[in-house]
Structure formats: structure tokens, C-alpha cells
Amino acid sequence: MSSESLIQSAHDIIYKNMWYIDEKVYLLYDTESPLASLLSDAFLSVLPESGSAREFLNPPQPLYRGGLINPDNPYAKAQNRVMTEHNREENKKTWLDHHESVENVIEELIDPQIESIKDELLNLPKGSIVILVQSTNFRLSTFRIRLELFHRGVHVVEFNHLAYIQESEIPTFIDSLIYRTPEYVRLQNKFSELFEKSENTRIHSLNGEILTFWTVEKIRGNTADYTGIENKWWTYPIGEVFTEWVNLDETSGRCMVDTFPREDFSLAIVEPFLLTIEKWRVLPSSDFPPEFQKIYNYIVQFEWEVRVRELGFGLNPAISTTTPLSDINFQERKLGVHLSLGKKHGIYGKKLPKTELQRFHIDVFVALKWVTIGGKEIFHENKWNLS
């Protein structure tokens, strides 16, 4: 995939996904990694004449990510880690200790650059489009950028964690951005039709193990189709639909897993190992790979047990086991099935009481042979068969 393809994708995101007509477009980017530099150059080349852009110099690095210590940006010589009182209070809810394993933390930093960026963003008119190109994830002091913009009616195109993609994977990342929204929407509609008519979904692993899901929630799509949606936002790459079962306790079975995240959110692709699930709880096993056992232990330490929440179906044909994207957040768009471990799920969070600690949402990937919904085979030979 060439730079021309990346430029075309940047154009399509603005004009096809975001339906640009004459809105204000604001690009905020950093150049702390090779991929962020390439992507920001692509957007700079297609910004409308009325658009504006600003480079975020030495952006603060977040302290935590997904309940674990955020990994270092491999391209940054020094980490500008920032903690604010807002962060501290917010993370008390998930028992995060801001001082565990974090050295040289700068507390309560107010950078004049940050203040001026905030002023520019907060003064954008409703309906504007903000594009965020981030090597890690921008932290603007106590300012939660995406949520604040969302509440102000500003649309957001977000790219984050770009520093963790290996340079050899950049062609895969570029391919993953090709405009495929109509096909993703078609697949989402097919999934919805099947789930409405069927009582069970079965995930068949390579060795014949079966994990069964009964009635599931309304399926949600990560397709960048905003029909009927007032505020447009998503994180790219896209290409996924997901759900979870209505009655969590009904899910039981076994499946083989071949991919999971390490502590630094990079991928571990391993020989498939067995997960046994009884009433949506993952049972312990002496056969877990050591790196997975460590993640399992983290969840048990804070949530007392390991539960399964999300049932996700990746749709993006660019991403696979043989053409991975090392950061786990991108890999969940991979063709196939993933499950989330831990009690946390922002979309379906209300199903558990607020008093119950919900800290982790960690995706693992099934060593998949096929998928059936209501007995109809819809995934085989590494592709979705939903005509």
C-alpha cells in the first residue's frame, strides 16, 4: 500500500465517513512516531481550504491504559507523564494507584501550549470536525478532549496508540483504512437479521471445542456509518460489530485462544490454548501460557474472578493473524471472533451494579474454525459468508 492509498483514505474519511460539506475542520497531531507523521501528512494534504492544523509538541503521556501502566512510547526519548487531580479522583473508582510503578511523574502540569489548544478546540462551532492523530493518547491536563467535544456537538475522528505499531506493519495499517463502510454496514445488517431469528450462536474452535451463546443484545457496529446519529465519532481503523448475551449466566462452553495482549498491549500470538467458561466465568488452568496467566492474575486481583463480556466479530480484511497490528486495540478489527475478559464494558455497563468493581476489558482472540448462528454457517476458511 502506498502513500497515495493513505491520502485517498484520509480524503474518504473526511468526505465520505464524516460527510463534509463546509464545516470547520481542525487537525491536531503529533510527530512522535513514524506512523503519526505519515498519517498527519496525509490529512494535511487533503484538508479543505478552510481547515486548520496544529502540531502538538511533546504531548503528555497517559499514566494508565486499560487498567495497566501505560507502556513507554518507543520513539520518545523522554516521557512527559502527567497526573492531575481529575485523573486521581476519576481512577479511584477502579482502584488505580497513581504511584504504583510510575517514576518521575509530573503532577498538576499546566502547559501554556495545552491551554491554547483547549481554547482553540472549545471555540470551534457546533458541527465542526476534529481529527486527532496521536502517537499515544492526548492528555490535556484535566480536559477529556473527546468527551468534551462530543458534548459540544463537535465530531471527532480519532487515531491513537500509533507509536505501538511496528514499522513493518505500516502497510497493513494503511490497507486497514481503505474505505469499506458500505460492506461493513451490509455485514452488520446481516448479523442483526440472523440474531433476531436465531436463539443460539456457536463459536467452533480449530480443535472442535464449542462455545455457545444464547439470546444476545442488539448488535452494535464500528462501521463509521453515522446515519441517524447526531454526533459522529469513532476510533480508526474501523470494521467490527459486537454484542453480548442478554443473560450473562447462560454462557458456557470451551474455546481455543491463540492471541492476547501482553502487559504493554502488544500482541502475543501463541499455540492455541483452552479457555473453559462456566456461567460466563473463565475457570483457572495450569495450562495457560505464562504471559496470559499474568494478565489473568491481574484481573483476579482486582475483580476477584475473570468474567467474559463482549462477543466481537472483526470485519476488516486487512488485519489477520499473519498480517497483525501489534496494538491490541487495532487487532480487534481482525477477521474473526474475539471475547473480552473482565467485567468492564462501556456500552453494556449498566447490566452490573455500580458498586461492583469494573476495571478490565481485555480482548482475546479465538483460534477459529467456523461460526454458526441458528445452525447457519457464517464464517469458514477465514472469511464471512453472509450473502
C-alpha positions in Angstrom: 0.0 0.0 0.0 1.4 3.4 -1.0 1.2 6.9 0.3 -1.4 7.6 -2.4 -3.6 5.0 -0.8 -3.2 6.6 2.6 -4.1 10.1 1.1 -7.2 8.6 -0.5 -8.3 7.1 2.8 -7.8 10.4 4.6 -9.9 12.1 1.9 -12.6 9.4 2.2 -12.8 9.7 6.0 -13.4 13.4 5.7 -15.8 13.4 2.7 -17.5 10.0 2.9 -17.5 9.0 6.6 -17.8 12.5 8.1 -20.0 13.8 5.2 -18.0 17.0 5.0 -19.8 19.9 3.2 -18.5 23.2 4.5 -17.9 22.6 8.2 -14.8 23.8 10.1 -12.1 21.0 10.1 -9.3 21.1 12.7 -6.4 18.7 12.7 -4.4 18.2 15.9 -1.4 15.9 15.5 2.0 14.9 16.8 5.0 13.5 15.0 6.3 11.4 17.9 6.2 8.2 15.8 6.7 7.3 12.1 3.1 6.3 11.6 1.8 9.6 13.2 4.0 11.5 10.8 2.7 9.6 7.7 -0.9 9.9 8.8 -0.8 13.6 9.6 0.9 14.3 6.3 -1.9 12.5 4.5 -4.6 14.6 6.3 -2.7 17.8 5.8 -2.7 17.1 2.0 -6.5 16.8 1.9 -7.7 19.4 4.4 -10.3 21.7 3.0 -9.1 25.3 2.3 -10.9 26.5 5.4 -9.3 23.8 7.6 -6.6 24.4 10.2 -3.9 22.2 11.7 -1.7 22.3 14.7 1.2 20.1 15.8 1.0 19.1 19.5 4.7 19.3 20.6 5.9 16.8 23.3 2.3 15.8 24.3 1.8 14.4 27.8 1.8 10.6 28.0 -1.1 9.0 29.9 -0.2 7.2 33.1 -2.6 4.3 32.7 -4.3 2.4 29.9 -6.9 -0.3 30.2 -6.2 -0.6 33.9 -2.5 -1.2 33.5 0.5 1.0 33.5 0.8 2.7 30.1 3.8 1.5 28.1 6.5 3.9 27.0 6.3 5.4 23.6 9.2 3.6 21.9 10.0 6.7 19.8 10.1 9.2 22.6 13.5 10.0 24.2 11.8 11.1 27.5 8.4 10.5 28.8 6.3 13.5 29.7 4.0 11.8 32.1 1.3 14.0 33.7 -1.1 13.3 36.6 -3.9 15.7 37.6 -6.3 15.8 40.5 -9.0 15.0 38.0 -7.2 11.8 37.0 -6.7 10.8 40.6 -10.3 11.2 41.5 -11.6 9.5 38.4 -9.4 6.5 38.8 -10.3 5.9 42.4 -13.4 4.3 41.0 -11.3 1.5 39.6 -8.7 1.3 42.4 -5.9 2.7 40.3 -2.9 3.8 42.4 -1.2 6.6 40.6 2.1 5.9 42.2 2.5 2.2 41.6 5.4 1.5 39.3 5.4 5.1 37.9 8.6 7.1 38.3 9.3 10.7 37.5 5.6 11.7 37.3 4.9 15.4 36.8 1.9 16.3 38.8 -0.6 19.2 38.0 1.3 20.4 34.9 -0.3 23.3 33.2 1.4 23.9 29.9 0.7 27.1 28.0 0.5 25.0 24.8 -2.2 22.9 26.4 -4.2 25.9 27.4 -4.1 27.4 23.9 -5.1 24.1 22.3 -8.0 23.9 24.6 -9.1 27.4 23.8 -8.9 26.6 20.0 -10.9 23.4 20.4 -13.6 24.8 22.7 -14.2 27.7 20.4 -15.0 25.5 17.4 -18.6 25.9 16.2 -21.0 23.1 16.7 -20.8 20.6 13.8 -17.0 21.1 13.3 -14.8 18.1 12.6 -11.8 17.5 14.8 -9.1 14.9 13.6 -6.8 13.6 16.3 -3.6 11.9 15.2 -1.9 10.6 18.3 1.2 8.5 18.9 -0.2 7.6 22.3 -3.3 9.4 23.6 -3.5 13.1 24.1 -4.0 14.2 27.7 -4.8 17.9 28.0 -4.5 18.3 31.8 -7.9 17.8 33.3 -9.5 18.1 29.9 -11.1 15.0 28.5 -10.9 16.1 24.9 -13.1 13.7 23.0 -16.0 13.7 25.6 -15.9 17.4 25.9 -16.1 17.9 22.2 -18.8 15.3 21.9 -21.0 17.2 24.4 -20.4 20.4 22.5 -21.7 18.8 19.2 -18.2 18.6 17.6 -17.5 15.5 15.6 -14.2 13.6 16.2 -12.1 11.4 14.0 -9.6 9.7 16.4 -6.4 7.8 15.8 -4.5 6.7 18.9 -1.6 4.4 20.0 0.1 4.8 16.7 3.6 4.6 18.3 3.0 0.9 19.2 2.6 -0.2 15.6 5.8 -1.7 14.2 7.2 -0.1 11.1 6.9 -3.4 9.2 3.1 -3.3 10.0 2.6 0.2 8.5 1.4 -1.3 5.1 -1.2 -3.4 6.9 -2.4 -0.3 8.8 -2.7 1.7 5.6 -4.7 -1.1 4.0 -6.9 -1.3 7.1 -8.0 2.3 6.4 -9.4 1.8 2.9 -13.0 2.9 2.7 -15.1 -0.2 3.2 -18.0 1.3 5.2 -20.8 0.1 2.9 -19.6 -3.5 3.2 -19.3 -3.2 7.0 -22.8 -1.9 7.2 -24.1 -4.7 5.0 -22.5 -7.3 7.3 -23.9 -5.6 10.4 -27.4 -5.7 8.9 -26.9 -9.4 8.1 -25.7 -10.2 11.7 -28.7 -8.3 13.0 -31.2 -10.3 10.8 -29.7 -13.6 11.9 -29.6 -12.7 15.6 -33.3 -11.7 15.5 -34.3 -15.1 14.1 -31.9 -17.3 16.0 -31.7 -18.5 19.6 -28.0 -19.5 19.6 -24.6 -18.6 18.3 -21.9 -21.2 18.4 -18.1 -20.5 18.1 -16.2 -23.5 16.8 -12.5 -23.6 17.5 -9.9 -25.3 15.4 -9.8 -28.4 17.6 -13.6 -28.8 17.7 -14.3 -27.1 21.0 -17.6 -25.2 21.1 -18.6 -22.0 22.9 -22.4 -21.4 22.9 -24.1 -18.0 23.3 -27.9 -17.8 23.6 -30.0 -14.7 23.2 -27.8 -11.6 22.6 -28.2 -7.9 23.0 -28.8 -5.6 20.0 -25.7 -5.7 17.9 -23.6 -2.5 17.7 -21.4 -1.6 14.8 -18.0 0.0 14.5 -18.5 0.9 10.8 -18.2 4.7 10.7 -21.8 4.9 9.3 -23.5 7.7 11.1 -26.9 7.5 9.6 -29.4 8.9 12.1 -26.6 9.8 14.5 -26.3 13.5 15.6 -22.7 13.3 16.9 -20.2 11.5 14.8 -17.2 9.8 16.4 -15.1 6.7 16.2 -11.6 5.4 16.5 -9.9 4.2 13.4 -9.2 1.6 11.9 -12.8 0.5 11.9 -14.5 -2.8 10.9 -16.2 -4.6 13.8 -19.6 -5.5 15.2 -20.2 -6.6 18.8 -22.8 -7.7 21.3 -23.1 -9.7 24.5 -25.7 -12.2 25.7 -28.8 -10.9 27.5 -28.4 -13.3 30.4 -24.8 -13.4 31.3 -25.0 -16.5 33.4 -26.2 -18.6 30.4 -22.9 -18.6 28.6 -20.8 -21.8 29.0 -18.5 -23.8 26.8 -14.9 -24.1 25.7 -12.8 -22.4 23.1 -9.2 -22.2 22.0 -7.4 -18.8 22.1 -4.3 -18.0 20.0 -3.9 -14.2 20.6 -4.0 -12.0 23.6 -2.4 -8.7 24.8 0.8 -8.6 26.9 1.1 -6.0 29.7 2.4 -3.4 27.2 -0.7 -4.1 24.9 1.5 -5.7 22.2 0.2 -9.0 20.7 1.2 -12.4 21.9 0.4 -14.9 19.1 0.8 -18.4 20.6 -0.1 -22.0 20.1 -3.8 -22.2 20.9 -4.7 -22.9 24.5 -8.0 -23.8 26.1 -10.4 -21.4 27.9 -13.2 -23.1 29.8 -16.2 -20.9 30.6 -18.9 -21.8 33.0 -21.8 -19.3 33.5 -19.7 -16.5 31.9 -16.7 -17.2 34.3 -13.3 -18.2 32.9 -12.0 -21.1 35.0 -8.3 -21.1 36.1 -6.0 -23.6 34.4 -2.4 -24.8 34.9 -2.0 -24.9 31.1 -2.3 -21.1 30.5 0.8 -19.6 28.8 2.8 -17.6 31.5 2.1 -14.2 29.9 -1.6 -14.9 29.8 -1.5 -16.2 33.4 -0.1 -12.9 34.4 -3.0 -11.0 32.8 -5.5 -13.5 34.3 -4.0 -12.9 37.7 -4.3 -9.1 37.3 -8.0 -9.4 36.7 -8.5 -11.8 39.6 -6.5 -9.4 41.9 -8.9 -6.6 41.4 -12.2 -8.1 40.2 -11.9 -11.4 42.2 -12.7 -13.5 39.2 -12.4 -13.4 35.4 -15.7 -12.9 33.5 -16.4 -12.8 29.8 -18.4 -9.8 28.4 -18.1 -8.9 24.8 -18.7 -11.2 21.8 -17.0 -9.3 18.9 -16.8 -10.1 15.2 -13.9 -8.5 13.3 -14.7 -7.5 9.7 -11.6 -5.7 8.5 -10.0 -7.9 5.8 -6.6 -6.2 6.1 -5.9 -7.5 9.6 -5.3 -11.2 10.3 -3.1 -13.5 12.4 -0.5 -13.4 9.6 -0.9 -9.6 9.0 -1.4 -8.3 12.5 -1.3 -4.8 14.0 0.7 -5.2 17.2 -1.5 -2.9 19.3 -4.4 -4.9 20.7 -7.0 -2.1 20.1 -6.4 -2.3 16.3 -6.2 -6.1 16.3 -9.9 -6.4 17.4 -10.9 -5.4 13.9 -9.2 -8.6 12.7 -11.4 -11.0 10.7 -12.7 -13.5 13.2 -14.1 -13.6 16.8 -12.8 -12.0 20.0 -14.0 -12.1 23.5 -13.4 -9.5 26.3 -12.2 -10.7 29.7 -13.1 -8.6 32.7 -16.3 -7.0 34.0 -15.8 -3.7 32.2 -17.9 -2.8 29.2 -18.9 0.8 28.5 -21.8 0.0 26.2 -23.4 -2.6 28.4 -22.0 -1.4 31.7 -25.4 -0.8 33.4 -26.0 -4.6 33.5 -23.7 -4.7 36.5 -24.3 -2.6 39.7 -22.1 0.5 40.1 -20.9 -0.9 43.4 -19.2 -3.8 41.6 -15.7 -3.0 40.5 -15.3 -3.0 36.7 -11.7 -2.3 35.9 -10.7 -4.5 33.0 -11.7 -5.1 29.4 -9.1 -7.2 27.7 -9.7 -8.7 24.3 -8.6 -12.3 23.4 -8.9 -13.9 20.0 -10.4 -17.3 19.2 -8.4 -19.8 17.1 -11.4 -20.0 14.9 -12.7 -22.7 12.5 -16.2 -21.6 11.9 -19.2 -19.7 13.4 -22.8 -20.7 13.2 -25.9 -18.7 14.1 -29.1 -20.7 14.4 -27.3 -23.6 12.7 -26.3 -21.4 9.6 -22.6 -21.4 8.9 -21.5 -17.8 8.5 -17.7 -18.0 8.9 -15.5 -20.5 7.2 -12.0 -20.6 5.7 -11.1 -17.2 7.3 -13.9 -15.2 5.7 -17.5 -14.2 6.5 -20.1 -15.9 4.4 -23.1 -13.5 4.7 -24.5 -13.1 1.3 
